[in-house]
Amino acid sequence: MAETAKINRTELLEIITSMVIEVLFDLMQGGQVSCHFYPHKKVLYPSVLLDPEQTIVTTWKSWQNWHRSTLGSHSPNEAPVIKSLEKLKKRYFSKNL
């Protein structure tokens, strides 16, 4: 019997925010990004309470940290994916013990 997991509004907002930050981070890697706020415009979907200013600040800080690191010229999207941690441990760590 399959179980369904329910998430609350806070968890949903965290998921949406992290996805937006990831997309913005990728856009920043591609070149210059500019941002314009129009506070007098009506919000079309007020049910998603994403703070655009905070999201952009968080993204910018992440980008600055990544760019300043020794990995700055590499995309985090090009990082290898570990599919089997156990195989990795057996292959590399057992030799060193």
C-alpha positions in Angstrom: 0.0 0.0 0.0 1.5 3.3 -1.1 1.5 6.2 1.4 1.2 9.8 0.3 3.1 12.4 2.1 1.5 15.7 2.8 3.4 18.9 3.2 2.4 22.1 4.9 2.4 25.6 3.4 5.8 26.4 5.0 7.4 23.4 3.5 5.9 24.1 0.1 7.2 27.7 0.2 10.7 26.4 1.1 10.6 24.0 -1.9 9.4 26.8 -4.3 12.0 29.2 -2.9 14.8 26.7 -3.3 13.8 26.0 -6.9 13.6 29.7 -7.8 17.0 30.3 -6.2 18.5 27.4 -8.3 17.0 28.8 -11.5 18.3 32.3 -10.7 21.7 30.9 -9.8 21.9 29.2 -13.2 20.9 32.4 -14.9 23.6 34.3 -13.1 26.2 31.9 -14.4 25.1 32.6 -17.9 25.9 36.3 -17.7 24.6 39.6 -16.5 21.2 39.5 -14.7 19.2 42.6 -13.8 16.3 42.9 -11.6 13.5 45.5 -11.5 10.8 45.8 -8.8 7.5 47.4 -9.5 5.8 47.8 -6.0 2.8 49.6 -7.5 1.9 46.6 -9.6 -0.8 44.2 -8.3 0.3 40.7 -7.3 -1.5 38.2 -9.5 -1.0 35.2 -7.2 -0.9 36.4 -3.6 -1.3 32.8 -2.3 2.4 32.2 -3.0 4.1 34.5 -0.5 7.6 34.5 -2.0 9.7 37.5 -1.1 11.4 38.4 -4.3 13.9 40.8 -2.7 15.0 38.2 -0.1 15.1 35.5 -2.8 17.4 37.6 -5.0 19.7 38.5 -2.1 20.0 34.9 -1.1 20.8 33.9 -4.7 23.3 36.7 -5.1 25.1 35.7 -1.9 25.2 32.0 -3.0 26.6 33.1 -6.4 29.2 35.3 -4.8 30.4 32.5 -2.5 30.5 30.0 -5.4 32.3 32.5 -7.7 34.9 33.3 -5.0 35.6 29.7 -4.3 38.1 27.6 -6.3 35.1 26.2 -8.1 34.0 29.6 -9.4 34.7 28.7 -13.1 32.7 25.5 -12.9 29.0 24.9 -12.9 27.5 23.1 -10.0 25.3 21.4 -12.6 28.4 19.6 -13.9 29.2 17.9 -10.6 29.2 14.1 -10.7 26.2 12.4 -9.3 26.7 9.6 -6.7 24.3 6.9 -7.6 25.5 4.3 -5.1 27.2 5.5 -2.0 28.0 1.9 -0.9 29.9 1.2 -4.2 31.8 4.4 -3.8 32.8 3.6 -0.3 33.9 0.1 -1.3 35.9 1.2 -4.3 37.7 4.2 -2.8 37.7 4.1 1.0 38.5 0.4 1.6 41.8 0.8 -0.2 42.9 3.5 2.2 42.1 1.6 5.4 
